[in-house]
């Protein structure tokens, strides 16, 4: 097990972000946006899903099944019945480890077993195994990328930016959507860049409620962003839909 405070662990994180394990040339005829929700709190299902559906769009909800019905970061996590209902309504349920593991703090065999359990749980409730994965806490390491990269069509981190040109399917970039740290002005500029230069922009957040946590957003903010996206006539697709569109598939 790697000690989180060990300088070598920091080096592993930095190298894992920099070294592509699955380089892939992204080719999209039109820009694409995905909205993703990590963990995911019940409020994301209750408040974000209807907003997306009202815009004829669907989201990607990253589900750690052992958290279902429990509290994480002060938020009630959606239960398996909620996840199943989202899947039935064509939202994506993505992999997130079963126990919301920090991938740098667990032994390789433990990590692989935990991800396999999460994959089985998601397949049971949604009818299909997840094709995309989000690293819990946004933490990525060399050994985690090596072990997990072949198992999913794409794996998402939290390194900001728009995915374009040569990308790493084992570490897709994503942009936080938090009320406390992103303004509508900054989001608008990002959307303008996407519209001008193309690519794939993945937003991520956690809870979606009127008084969001520091890692969440309000329904008002999400609704405003959706309006901005629609005014620019930008396509909204789930992470899995986009991976399928570009021809990305699990390597194993």
N, C-alpha and C positions, 0 to 999 in steps of 0.2 A: 504494500500500500504506500502511496506517495504522500509525504507530509506536505500539507498545503503551504506551510511556512518555509519549506525548503527552497533555497534559491533555484535548485534544479527544476522544481515544479513550475516556478515562474518562467524559466527558460522553455520548458515544455509547452506552456500555454502560448508563449510568443511564437515559437516555431510552428506550433499547430495552426496558428492563425495565418502564418506567412507561407507555409509549404503546402501547395495543393496536392491532395491525395487522389482526387478524381478530376483532373482538368477537363473542361468541357467548353466548347465554343457555343455560346448562346446566340441563337438566331431566332428572332421574332419579327414577324411582319409588322406588328403594332405593339406599342407599350402595354405592359400588363401590371396590375396592382393586386396584391394579395393582402388580406387582413387576417392576422393570426392572434390567438389568445392562449397564453401559456398557463398551464396547471389544471384546469381552468376553473375560476370561481363561478359559482351559480349565477352571479350577477352578469357575467359575460353571456351566458346562455339566455338569461331572461331579458336583457336589455340590448345586447349587440346583435343577436341573431334576428330579432324582428326588424331592426333598422336595416340590416343587410338585405333581408328578404323584401322589404319595401322598395329597395332599389334593384330588385331582380338579381341579387347577388348572394353568394354564400361565403362562409368563412372557414378557416382552418382552426380547429380547437385541439390543442395539444394536451393529452389526457394521461395523467399518472394515476393508474387505477387504484393503487393502495391509498391514495389521498381522498378517494371518492367519499363524500358525505362527512369528511373531517375538515378541520381548519388548518390553513397554511397561510402564514403571514397575516393572521387576523381575518382571513377571508374564508367563508364557507365554500368548499369545493363541490362542484356539481356531482351528483350521484350517477351511477351507471345507467339508471333509467333516463336521466336527462341526456346523457351522451347518446344513448340509443335513439331517443326522439330526434336529436339533431341529425344523426346519421340518416334516419328515415326521411328527413326533410332535405337531404342532399348536401348537408354541411360535411366537411371532412373532419374525421377524428384522427389526429396524428399521434405518433409515438413520442413518449416523453420519459421513458423508464417507468417501471412500476412504482418504485418507492421514492421517486423524485431525487435521484442520486446525484451527488456531485461526482462526475465521472473521473475526476482526478484523485478522489479519495478512496476508491474501491479497487479491489484486486480484479484483474482481467476476467477471471472465470465468474466472479460475482456479478460483474457488469453485464457480461453476455447472458447469464441466466436471468437477470432482472429484466433486461430488454426483451428476452424471449417470452417471459411471463406477461409483460405489458402487451406485446404483440398478440399473444393468445387471447388476452382479455378484450382487447379492442376488436379482434376478429369475431369473438363470440357476441359482442353487443351490437356490432355494426354490420356484420355479414361479410367483412373483408379485412384482410390484414392491412395495417397502415403502410403507405408507401413513402411518407415523409416523416421526419423526426426533428425535434428541437432539443438541443442540449439544455438540460436543466441548469438554471442560473446563468445560462450563456457560457458556461465553462467548457472549454475544449482542451484536449491534450493529445499528444502524439499517439499514445496507446489507444485512446478512445477512438480517434479517427481511424486508426488501422483496423480496429476490431469492428466498428460499426459502419464504416463507409460502404462496404459491400452489401449491407443488409437492407438499405433503403435507396429509393431513387434519388433522394436528396435529403441533406441534413442541414438544418438552419441554426446559425449562431445569433450573436447580437452585435457583430461588427457592423457599424453603420455604413450606409451607402447603397447605391443602385447597382444591381447585378447587370452587367453588360460586357460584351466581348468575351474574353476568356474568364471563366468562373471556376470555382471549386465546388462541385456538387456535394462534397463532404463538409463544406462550411459556407453555406449561402449567407450573404449579407442581409441585414434587416435593420429597419429604422424604428426606434422606440416611438410609441404614441402615448405619451404621458402628459396629463394636464400641467404638471409642475415643471416640465422641462422642454416642452415644444409648443411654440405659438402657431397660430393659424398663418401668420406671415411666413414663418420659416417653412411650414409645410407647403404653403403655396409656391414658394420658390423651388422646393424640391419637386413638386408636381410639374412645374414649368420646365425644369431640367429634363424630367422624364419625357415630357411631351416633345421637347425639341430634339433630344438625343437618343430616345428609345431606351429599351431595357426592361428590367423586371424589378419593381419596388415592392418589398415585403414589409408591411407594418407589423409590429407586435406590441401587445399590451397584456394586462392581466385582468383585474376587475373592471367592470363598466357600471358605474353607479353615480348618482348625483354628487356625492361627496367622495371622490375616488381616493384610493391610497396613493402613495408616492410612486407606485408602479402601475397605476391604472389611469383610466380616462373616464370622463363623464359622457353620458349619452348625448348631451348637447355638443360636446367637442367631436365625438364620432360622427354625429349627424352632419355637422358643419363640414367635416373632411369629406364625407360621402357626397355632399352637395358640390364641393370643389372638384372632386373627381368627375362627377357627371357633367359639370359645366365644361370640362376639358375633353369630354367624350372619351375618357380612358376606360379600358376594359378592366373589369374586376373578375378574377378567377381564384379558385383555391390553389394552394401550393401544389397539391396533387394534380389538379387539372393542368397547371402550367408545366409541371414536370413531364406529364404525358404528352403535352403538345410539342415540347422541344425534343422528345424522343429519349428522355432520361429513364433508365430502368435500373432496378437493383442489380448489382454485379453477382450476387449469389442467390 
